[in-house]
């Protein structure tokens, strides 16, 4: 069989390349004669910079900045001097995986650390920028980034608004002198959610970062105020655009404050590697990520791979760390069901306890791939 292995990262444990190698190793231990092609994937989240820089030949650069909690860090970004383009991965600057679990509430986190990286890219001569924004720890709509670029927010008394949860006090926004940072700025998003509402940044992805249902009104009011202020100033309601809810509203912030253009990170990757042709030539596709649940089908890479497989009638297996309850038990009708996309979905936590899976992720992913090779209905 011709097998295409095209996983995303397993967040916090394995890069996309490490995951692809583990899956291939496990599969080959059972089916040695299969022809396996490895294609580590990115959809704009963790690992975006590494994958895209390898595909484009960009060189790694480093700059001192702060993470989402304001702690000093040394962040990587990538520069291609031939075409003066920069690649920025927000996950390695303000990423959730960079923070100790449960130690910081999103109300205390922001995106200002991205500002230093953008300044560094401009100073290095970049005129074009590609920013992957998935995997963030933040939910500030890009407010912190805006302030780091010189935007000023004031309340009725003329006092500055300095934290994003205080945005409902703001009545005025003052832009910086510099309006244009790059000739072209593409924002690679891994989901298509809008900024506000039932399927917006706060309600869908906030709980993954520590926002509770009791926090929803505070967060929504803050982001709604931000959207209203900027719509009044520009005459454009960016909050209504698909993808503006990505990365806790950072998609909205980069759109509004940097003039960026939203584009599916998966589509960028797929076009670069001619993914459709590779899928058409395959007998079976194996994809995967740390967790497969209903949100995987909201524009993330794994769901998009499965959707292409469905279109081209190529069976697709989903391997992951864990399978969400919204997939195991039948998902609500308003949420797409993975049953229509995968012939089989299984997680490493089905084989071992969670602690052991985290301690030995590659080992258990190899085991899982071997199990899939033995038991899959299409192998």
Secondary structure, 3 states (H helix, E strand, C coil): CEEEECCCCECCCECHHHHHHHHHHHHHCCCCCCEEEECCCCCCCCCHHHHHHHHHCCEEEEEEEECCCCCEEEEEEEEECCCCEEEEECHHHHEHHHCCCCCCCHHHCCCCHHHHHHHHHHHCCCCEEEEECCCECCCCCCHHHHHHCCCEEEECCCCECCCHHHHHHEEEEECCCCCCCCCEEEEEECCCCCCCCCCCHHHHHHHHHCCCHHHHHHHHHHHHHHHHHHHHHHCCCHHHCCCCCHHHHHHHHHHHHCCCEEEEHHHHHHHHHCHHHHHHCCCEEEEEEEEECHHHHCCCHHHHHHHHHHHHCCEEEEEEEEECHHHHCCCCCCCCCHHHCCCEEEEHHHCCCHHHHHHCHHHHHHHHHHHHHHHCCCC
